[in-house]
Each structure stands twice: as C-alpha cells, then as structure tokens.
Amino acid sequence: MKKIITLLVLLFCLNANAQLCFNVDTNYVTNSYHNAITCADFNGDSKLDVAVTDNGSTTNITVYLGNGNGSFQTPTNYTAGSSPVAIANADFNGDSKLDLAVLNLSASNFSILLGTGTGNFSTATNYSLGTGAVPISVTATDFNNDSKIDLAIALTSTASVGNISVLLGNGLGGFGTVTNYSVGSDPLSVVSGDFNGDGKPDIASANAFSSNVSVILGNGLGSFGSATNYPVSTYPSAIIAADFNNDTKLDFATTGYNAHSMSILLNNGSGGFGNVVNYNTIGVNPNFITTGDFNGDLIPDIATSNYNGNSLSVFLGAGLGAFNSADTFAMLRPLGLVSRDFNGDNKTDIVIAHNNQRGLWSLLNCSTAGINQITNIDNQLNIYPNPTSTNFVIETSSTDKQTLQMFDVNGKLVLTQSINGKTNIDASHLAEGVYNLSLQNANGVVNKRLVIVR
C-alpha cells in the first residue's frame, strides 16, 4: 500500500538559496480518486491523522492514521453516500471523540460517521438536504452558542442562484431542519469565523459564477443576515480565513480557478473587506488552498494546488498582508491539501490528496533558513485553568512582542491576540472541544493544547 515515490527529484527547493523546500516523502496509493481532505488526531495518540473523500465511482471515504513522523499507516475505507466530495471533522455528539461529516454530491445529503476515539468510525447516518440539493463544501462551528456543533453547507448550482444551508446540531450527532441563506451564484467553498469582531461566528462563501465572496454575519443565535459581496478573481473555487496582516482580524484568501490566480481580501475590522489584490499562481486552475508558516519567519504563507497545471504554488508572506510571487513545483493532479506539522519538528508540512495516482502525498518541510532559528520555549509559557469553561490566563516570562494563535481541531484559526506577560483570554464564545495554541516571539515557538468544557 505504501511505496517510495519515484519522481525526477525527491527534494524540491522552491528558491535559489533554499530558504524553502519540501521532501516528497512517500506516496500512498489506493484504488480511489482522492479529493477533499481534513486532518486531526482521530485516535488520541497525539499524532495527526487525515481523512479524505474518494470522489469517483465509489461511496468511500479513506482514513489514514499518522505515525507521527510524517508517514501514515495502511488506510481504512468507510462507506458514505454517492460521490463524497467534501469532509469536516468535529465532535458532533459531545463524547469528546472526533466525528466526520461528509457531503455526498450525487445524493443531495450528507453523512455523519461517529468516531470511537480509537481511529475507527461507525456506520454512516445520512441527512437529507432537500430534493435537488448539490452539496459541495462544509464547515463545522457552534453558530448558536449552545456548545453543540452546527454545520454550514454550500450548495452549488448551474443556475444564477446560490445558497448556504445552516443546520443546527442537537449535540447527539443529529441535526435540525435546513435554513437556507442566499449568497452569490454557485458557491463552491464555505468558511466560518468571527469576521466583524463581535464574538459571534459568521459565514463566508467563494462564489464561482459571480466571481465574488459573500459574507453573512451571524447574530450568535444561529441566524444570519443578508449577504454582502466582494469581487475577487474569476471563478473562485476555494476560500480560507486567516490573519494575514497581524492585526488580529480574519482576512480571506481565495483561488481563481479560471484566472489562474490567488486573491487576498484584507479585513477592515467591522466585517467589511478592502479591495482585492491578485497574485498569479503560474500553475493553471488552482482549486484548493491552505495557509501556514512554511519558511519559519512568523509570517503566514499560502499554498495552492493547481489541478490542470500539475503543480503546487507557494506564496511566501512579505508582511502586512502582502505576498511574494509564487514558487511552484511539479505534482500530478493535486487536489485537497492541509498544512500542519505532521512529523513534530516545528516545521509546517503539507499533505495532498491527488487524483492521477489515486492516493496521498506527504510533503515534509526540509527548510533551514528562518526555521532553524526557532527553538522550543515550552518552559516560558503557562496556561491556566486548563481545562477551562470560559476564560483562561496565558502567562509568559518573555518581554518580547508575542503573538498567540488559537486553532480548532480542523486547523481553523479562531483567535489571534498579542501577549505581554500575564494576559487574560476570553474564550466564552468558543465551542467546547480541544484547541491548539501557538505562541511565537523572537526566541522561538511553543505549541500547547487547551481544553474547553461547558
């Protein structure tokens, strides 16, 4: 099942002075066309695992348990619905074990597979989205502040319409009735976060046919307002939210599939966004996107998978929300990708689902410049109480400028805050669950976990 990849080179340096490189470690070949991907620790061994959809003639999703060194065990297949196309993980039934939500493109429904906490999942339970619904993208968040995970699902269409379906979770793994909100035409990707700084989760979608991003602001009770639209590159196929300019506000990055570009929208702090800035991906048809600090300079970078360009593009952040020109390297038919530290060396790696060889690529970060200056400063940081129910205190002995980033189990950035000495953090608006905290300063980086219970 596992074989060493035999391409022209095993080490890809993305610029002349080798400030950024990835080692194409292994290729895991299956009999399915992998598409979307999500990552988390599904079996509680503190090693990152991944789950991918097998969008093709199957009804499978595939789970790869991680070994902690960037490699993965023999995968296990689970049955979802017809043509699974998108996937997310969260604790949907409140047992502190991660579950999976899978969208089934050809069945107008989604599947919930409850996790056992050992890396295994139950038989799928399917929930209808209505006759003719074509689900394409999903995000999982507590939208109504009841400590139960809800879903927002983008419904694609060939007509000049677009909807985001919101389903509130009952905390037992089930969901209520569908409420639809109008957005731009043909939304292909959806993301959630607090975009206007009011402590209530909002939703944004990348809309392919209308070439814009729609933002619908939440009221904290599970309802949302009318969409505000912002233009981006032609045919945006994916969207992510992160703080790209270090102002503690969530910004957007999208892929322009037909424009062969990546677009940046910076947040103005009140839920609105400035003018779009576009960057050429060089590789054609970028369809998935991720963010991470790939070169260790404490500035967010972006990577896109360029499906018909057979390449991966990496944009190194230049600071203040700007990015350098794309560096690319060859990769056959890349699709969904995630960026995390898969081998525990404090460098951000990339794992990619791909179509051509029907499997998974593990790209381990072998960069030296910048990253080799980062040391572990674990003994400089205390977090208490942990677990917490509302607020927590983060205390550090460093007097340098520091930035705290807090990620949920899906790897989504949910909080960014400047830290100085002893700082109280308001976590009352965050859902119950496990969060990863990353604190960065001039001396190094420390990663710790925080548990929120209600």
Helices and strands as residue ranges (DSSP letters): E 2-3, E 11-13, E 21-29, E 34-40, E 49-54, E 60-64, E 76-79, E 84-90, E 99-104, E 109-113, E 125-128, E 135-141, E 150-155, E 163-167, E 179-182, E 187-193, E 202-207, E 212-216, E 228-231, E 236-242, E 251-256, E 261-265, E 277-280, E 286-292, E 301-306, E 311-315, E 317-319, E 322-323, E 327-330, E 334-340, E 349-354, E 359-365, G 371-373, E 375-376, G 378-380, E 381-384, E 391-396, E 402-407, E 413-419, E 422-426, E 433-441, E 444-452
